[in-house]
Amino acid sequence: MLGAGIGGLVAARVLADTFDEVTIVERDVMPGGGHGRRGVPQGRHVHGMQAGGLPLLEELFPGLRAELAGDGAHEIADLSRVSLRFAGRLLNQAELPVAPVLSVSRPHLEWRIRERVRRLSGVRVAEGLEAVGVTSTVDGDRARVTGVRVAPAATRDAKERTIDADLVVDATGRGSRMPVWLEQLGCARPDEERVVVHIGYASQTFRLPRDSYPQDLIIEGRAPGRRHGFGAFACEQDRWTFSIMSYGAGERPPTEPEERMRLMHQMAPPWLAEALSAAEPLDDVARHAHPTSHWRHYERLGRLPVGLLAFGDAIAAFNPIYGTGMTVALKQGVALRTALETTTDTELPRRFYRAAARPLSAAWALSTGADLAYPETLGKRTRRGALMGRYVARFLAAAEHDPVLARRFLAVAGLVEAPSALLAPAAVAKVVRSPAPTALSLPERARSDVAHAPRETAAS
Ligand SMILES: Cc1cc2nc3c(=O)[nH]c(=O)nc-3n(C[C@H](O)[C@H](O)[C@H](O)COP(=O)(O)OP(=O)(O)OC[C@H]3O[C@@H](n4cnc5c(N)ncnc54)[C@H](O)[C@@H]3O)c2cc1C
């Protein structure tokens, strides 16, 4: 296993059922406890586990949900406990049960999973080692990967050594060098789809007094003509991660406390703005930029080497504002388990990539469909996508008033149901019968946060 992020840990958990020994090669030296680390800079920003991922997390790590609840993480299972505005539409907040989502800081979640994986028989984590390439031999007309070349991450020009392996799984994230390795092994690079979104994050952690808040997860998502949004997630030990997002090239989320609070008072529910103004920050503001979403289509390659797979963000990384990456990694874990149980090593890459493409395709459609509704997003537009964008805009407008539609939208966004569930006959009938959408329900106070005069977009 290359990489000990959520993707690498999930894959290692699955591999441990089949292989006697699993070595996780990780560039970072792991911090103790739930602390952040350099190799996962996204850990400082809002992270939630979608409803479609939570049951899989429990299936792979039985008892983990209870353990996290004991740590003070939040499982949110009612519409009234969230405040979610997407494309300028505030989802209905009636008291209605929904499939639970998990709110916990990313470093804490990763630490708890890592401790579980470390305890698995045959698994070891080789920390402070960088994977620099793979070794291979020829097997008929295909290359067979036989191991990975590693070097100490801390020392430049350090001596490399090889770790032999029957299977190498690359979960080194979006910077994965797999396309280069494939070329070196005589295979083609995968086609890569890219959507240029230019999302910026600037985040900070606060502690709020326990039970002082009526909701646990607040998202002011992207809306036509707006430069900023935010996410505020209740995490373990009464910590709250609070991220301001910026949308579009040239935009930067503010890091100065006064400007951040000014935006909060414009955009957030008053109780949250007041609570954050009074709270002590627990750390400095951290920034992160996500310029581009990508999907490397390994499932389309005709010739693949035996003994080598990509996994997690190394295959596809989505716009993080939709919060689907960890859930997709868990779904890939299930695809890997099925492929390992049902096929030979020579067929494994093709089987795995094809099975993994199904959840990837749902998450990709959701994230790029929403992004391409904004004219400033660069990517391939289709007529079908534009029509779906208009329908989703109507759906969201109807979901402001209809809690059942709001729940359906969350089930799709949370990868519990396929995007086609938005087109179920009962849902379509409600959307069509709903009153014509009124003006966007943006907070009145946010009128000054305008990038340009709102243009007519598919989302409006
Ligand atoms: C700002 C932001 C917010 C996000 N919010 C959410 C959210 O709310 N919900 C959600 O589900 N997902 C979210 N995601 C996505 C999520 O973080 C990832 O999809 C998920 O963690 C899976 O990533 P991964 O393990 O494949 O890669 P990564 O998390 O990038 O991990 C890669 C690992 O590989 C190691 N590594 C890299 N190169 C090497 C090498 N050469 N040798 C050895 N080790 C190496 C790194 O140190 C790291 O540990 C967010 C992402 C971002 C950027």
The ligand as a MOL file (V3000), in Angstrom:
LIG
                    3D

  0  0  0     0  0            999 V3000
M  V30 BEGIN CTAB
M  V30 COUNTS 53 58 0 0 0
M  V30 BEGIN ATOM
M  V30 1 C -10.2230 20.9410 1.3280 0
M  V30 2 C -10.7520 19.5340 1.2070 0
M  V30 3 C -11.9160 19.1750 1.8770 0
M  V30 4 C -12.4260 17.8870 1.7330 0
M  V30 5 N -13.5850 17.5680 2.3690 0
M  V30 6 C -14.0710 16.3160 2.2730 0
M  V30 7 C -15.2700 15.9500 2.9480 0
M  V30 8 O -15.9190 16.7580 3.6010 0
M  V30 9 N -15.6970 14.6670 2.8190 0
M  V30 10 C -15.0180 13.7430 2.0740 0
M  V30 11 O -15.4570 12.5890 1.9930 0
M  V30 12 N -13.8850 14.0520 1.4260 0
M  V30 13 C -13.3990 15.3090 1.5030 0
M  V30 14 N -12.2370 15.6190 0.8510 0
M  V30 15 C -11.5530 14.5810 0.0480 0
M  V30 16 C -10.7980 13.5980 0.9350 0
M  V30 17 O -9.8740 14.2700 1.7560 0
M  V30 18 C -10.0650 12.5440 0.0750 0
M  V30 19 O -10.8380 12.1890 -1.0210 0
M  V30 20 C -9.8380 11.2880 0.8690 0
M  V30 21 O -9.1060 11.5940 2.0020 0
M  V30 22 C -9.1040 10.1750 0.1040 0
M  V30 23 O -7.8220 10.6010 -0.1900 0
M  V30 24 P -6.5950 9.5850 -0.4240 0
M  V30 25 O -6.3440 8.7870 0.7960 0
M  V30 26 O -6.8300 8.8690 -1.6850 0
M  V30 27 O -5.4060 10.6250 -0.6570 0
M  V30 28 P -4.7300 11.6150 0.3950 0
M  V30 29 O -5.6500 11.9650 1.4900 0
M  V30 30 O -4.1620 12.7250 -0.4140 0
M  V30 31 O -3.5580 10.7580 1.0380 0
M  V30 32 C -2.3920 10.4540 0.3180 0
M  V30 33 C -1.3460 9.9040 1.2810 0
M  V30 34 O -0.2210 9.4590 0.5330 0
M  V30 35 C 0.9790 9.9700 1.1090 0
M  V30 36 N 1.9540 10.0670 0.0110 0
M  V30 37 C 1.9330 10.9290 -1.0370 0
M  V30 38 N 2.9490 10.6610 -1.8790 0
M  V30 39 C 3.6220 9.6040 -1.3580 0
M  V30 40 C 4.7510 8.8400 -1.7880 0
M  V30 41 N 5.3880 9.1030 -2.9420 0
M  V30 42 N 5.1700 7.8170 -1.0080 0
M  V30 43 C 4.5280 7.5100 0.1540 0
M  V30 44 N 3.4510 8.2010 0.6010 0
M  V30 45 C 2.9960 9.2180 -0.1520 0
M  V30 46 C 0.5690 11.3040 1.7230 0
M  V30 47 O 1.4650 11.7050 2.7350 0
M  V30 48 C -0.8170 10.9470 2.2650 0
M  V30 49 O -0.7370 10.3620 3.5270 0
M  V30 50 C -11.7360 16.9220 0.9360 0
M  V30 51 C -10.5660 17.2840 0.2670 0
M  V30 52 C -10.0890 18.5750 0.3730 0
M  V30 53 C -8.8530 18.9480 -0.4080 0
M  V30 END ATOM
M  V30 BEGIN BOND
M  V30 1 1 1 2
M  V30 2 1 2 3
M  V30 3 2 2 52
M  V30 4 2 3 4
M  V30 5 1 4 5
M  V30 6 1 4 50
M  V30 7 2 5 6
M  V30 8 1 6 7
M  V30 9 1 6 13
M  V30 10 2 7 8
M  V30 11 1 7 9
M  V30 12 1 9 10
M  V30 13 2 10 11
M  V30 14 1 10 12
M  V30 15 2 12 13
M  V30 16 1 13 14
M  V30 17 1 14 15
M  V30 18 1 14 50
M  V30 19 1 15 16
M  V30 20 1 16 17
M  V30 21 1 16 18
M  V30 22 1 18 19
M  V30 23 1 18 20
M  V30 24 1 20 21
M  V30 25 1 20 22
M  V30 26 1 22 23
M  V30 27 1 23 24
M  V30 28 2 24 25
M  V30 29 1 24 26
M  V30 30 1 24 27
M  V30 31 1 27 28
M  V30 32 2 28 29
M  V30 33 1 28 30
M  V30 34 1 28 31
M  V30 35 1 31 32
M  V30 36 1 32 33
M  V30 37 1 33 34
M  V30 38 1 33 48
M  V30 39 1 34 35
M  V30 40 1 35 36
M  V30 41 1 35 46
M  V30 42 1 36 37
M  V30 43 1 36 45
M  V30 44 2 37 38
M  V30 45 1 38 39
M  V30 46 1 39 40
M  V30 47 2 39 45
M  V30 48 1 40 41
M  V30 49 2 40 42
M  V30 50 1 42 43
M  V30 51 2 43 44
M  V30 52 1 44 45
M  V30 53 1 46 47
M  V30 54 1 46 48
M  V30 55 1 48 49
M  V30 56 2 50 51
M  V30 57 1 51 52
M  V30 58 1 52 53
M  V30 END BOND
M  V30 END CTAB
M  END
